[in-house]
Amino acid sequence: MVYVAARFVVMDADAEVLRGWLRSHSMSQEFCQRAKIILASAAGEGVRAMARRLEISPDTVCQWRERYLQEGLDGLRTRPRSGRPRTITESKERSIVSATMKAPKARTHCSTRRLAEQVG
């Protein structure tokens, strides 16, 4: 089945994925909000009414609707942003995280300086 409301079409499979996002306890709020926008659009809710109900701007509603129409569910993912490049490799990050999970020898806790000495 296909949901159609004033040119806004959502396939059954996509609607089920979006409903799953809303039921999930581990899904971030930004993805839940995007799911609400797409499902409400498929139900025929207007942009302004939806924006008021979700307490967001109409431009935000239009942005996510447009990205969904152009790219499907992949368009609802957060895109990488520009900014300062990473200064630490993923393997180094993993070693730091694993070091924080281990209890320090003969101490109750590990300071950032001791941790830096330990993992380099």
C-alpha positions in Angstrom: 0.0 0.0 0.0 1.1 3.6 -0.7 0.1 6.6 1.4 -0.7 9.6 -0.7 -1.7 13.0 0.5 -1.6 16.0 -1.8 1.5 14.9 -3.8 3.2 13.5 -0.7 3.8 9.7 -1.1 5.2 7.4 1.5 5.6 3.7 0.8 4.3 1.1 3.3 7.9 -0.2 4.0 9.1 3.4 4.7 6.1 4.1 6.9 6.8 1.0 8.9 10.5 1.9 9.4 9.4 5.4 10.5 6.9 4.0 13.0 9.7 1.8 14.3 11.8 4.9 14.9 9.0 6.3 17.0 8.6 3.1 19.1 12.4 2.8 19.7 13.7 3.8 23.0 17.2 4.2 21.7 16.4 6.4 18.6 17.5 10.0 18.9 14.9 12.7 19.2 16.0 14.3 15.9 15.2 11.1 14.0 11.9 10.8 15.8 11.0 14.4 14.9 11.8 13.6 11.2 9.7 10.5 11.3 6.8 12.5 12.8 7.1 15.1 10.0 7.0 12.4 7.2 4.2 10.4 8.7 2.1 13.5 9.4 2.7 14.7 5.8 1.5 11.4 4.5 -1.6 11.7 6.6 -2.3 15.1 5.0 -1.4 17.5 7.8 -0.5 20.9 6.6 3.0 22.4 7.0 2.0 25.3 9.3 -0.2 23.2 11.5 2.5 20.5 11.8 5.2 23.1 12.6 3.0 24.6 15.4 2.2 21.1 16.8 5.9 20.0 16.8 7.1 23.5 17.9 9.5 23.9 14.9 9.7 26.3 12.0 7.7 25.6 8.8 11.1 25.8 7.0 12.3 22.8 9.0 9.2 20.8 8.0 9.7 21.7 4.4 13.4 20.8 4.5 12.7 17.3 5.8 9.8 16.7 3.5 11.9 17.7 0.5 14.9 15.6 1.5 12.6 12.6 2.0 11.0 13.1 -1.4 14.4 13.4 -3.1 16.3 10.7 -1.3 13.8 8.5 0.6 14.8 7.4 4.1 18.5 8.0 3.4 17.6 11.7 3.1 16.6 11.8 6.7 20.0 10.9 8.0 22.2 13.6 9.5 24.8 14.8 7.0 28.4 15.4 8.0 29.1 19.1 8.7 32.2 21.0 8.2 34.4 21.8 11.1 37.7 21.0 12.7 39.2 17.8 11.4 39.7 14.9 13.8 43.1 14.9 15.5 42.8 11.4 16.9 42.4 8.1 15.0 39.6 5.7 15.7 42.0 3.0 17.0 43.5 5.5 19.4 40.0 6.5 20.6 39.1 2.9 21.2 42.3 2.3 23.2 41.5 5.4 25.4 37.9 4.2 26.0 39.1 0.7 26.9 41.7 2.2 29.3 39.0 4.2 31.1 36.9 1.0 31.6 39.7 -0.7 33.5 40.3 0.1 37.2 43.6 1.8 37.8 46.3 0.0 39.8 46.4 0.9 43.5 44.2 3.9 43.0 40.5 4.7 43.3 40.3 6.6 40.1 42.4 7.7 37.1 43.1 11.4 36.4 43.2 12.7 32.9 47.0 13.3 33.2 47.6 9.7 34.4 45.4 8.4 31.6 47.3 10.5 29.0 50.6 9.0 30.3 49.2 5.5 30.2 47.8 5.7 26.6 50.1 8.3 25.1 
